[in-house]
Amino acid sequence: MRVVPRASALNERIIQDANAAFSIPGSVVFEEGKGGLPVCKLTHKNGGTAEVYLFGACVTSWCQPSGDEVLFVRPDAVWDKSKPISGGIPICFPRFGPSPEMQQHGFARNVDWVVCSSSADPNPDDPEPSVMFKLKDNDYTREMWDVGFEATYEVTLRRDKLKIEFCVRNPPGAEKPIDFTAAVHTYIEVVDAASPECLVRGLKGKRYIDKAIDTDNLAPEPCAGDVTFGTGLIDRVFQETEPEALLHVGTGAAVSVENTRGWTDTVVWNPHETLDKEGTWKKFVCVESAAISSKVTLDPEKVWRAETNLCVIDL
Ligand SMILES: O=P(O)(O)OC[C@H]1O[C@@H](O)[C@H](O)[C@@H](O)[C@@H]1O
């Protein structure tokens, strides 16, 4: 009889193997995280840290050297792989939003990614720990999306930034182009989303689809000014945005979400009381780097590269 290893034994083995191949003392280590799931911890020598779960390659924490957390994980997050981790930076791929072929926001946040490299010294005077994950098509993904693909996701903890690079390749030998939409769905902690001091700047004049009004109403309208929260659900897809959007978090600081490369759009989402009546919605705002308004189309062997840099700025 074939003995199926317990989930915890499998996770232990994944952690051991990842440490053997990719740990870097003081910079990159793999541990048991919530629910026993494998998590990679990055530590900068300035005291900053980040955590990335192999499940969904989901960044769940980015702490400043002061210990202040920048990201937000919802209290209803579950850690048993029965659904995506609700919070941090889930990856939406190969579909953003609902789709007839697959689960909301695609399958990338619902599957285990594989660690493929780590590094800590692109700059030896100021080591920047990083870890890279990969995901390829398999029987499960092909049931929903019958194409080949190779995706990588690299998280780098820089002195003052969290850098995220997401690449998708249409592999050699493919016979046709692939197309997809995608986003990194960044949950950022705020003091009180209901306060007028909590706002997103940098989107004025940009056209957006207001998904809170009518998801079938695809006529974009121009954004009048800063985006604020507190009156109800905010769910907006801003098209062809400038590289930087600034979320004022209410502490006198802002988080800059800089779409350095690849991304074309910015999604701003705060669920208000559609999430729960406990007031969780007041504790975060999502500012998402996205490629939605035009699908990305990749010919065989071509690579699409997208990069986001998050940075905390004193106002
Ligand atoms: O609950 P999920 O699947 O993580 O999605 C949350 C939200 O994600 C946002 O990106 C979408 O614009 C919203 O429409 C959606 O409700």
The ligand as a Gaussian input file, in Angstrom:
#p B3LYP/6-31G(d) Opt

LIG

0 1
 O      -12.495000      38.631000      -2.440000
 P      -11.494000      38.568000      -3.563000
 O      -11.761000      37.482000      -4.551000
 O      -10.095000      38.538000      -3.035000
 O      -11.647000      39.916000      -4.382000
 C      -11.686000      41.122000      -3.731000
 C      -11.853000      42.279000      -4.699000
 O      -10.700000      42.401000      -5.482000
 C      -10.649000      43.597000      -6.254000
 O       -9.453000      43.620000      -6.951000
 C      -11.791000      43.591000      -7.232000
 O      -11.761000      44.803000      -7.995000
 C      -13.100000      43.443000      -6.478000
 O      -14.188000      43.428000      -7.385000
 C      -13.076000      42.210000      -5.600000
 O      -14.262000      42.158000      -4.836000

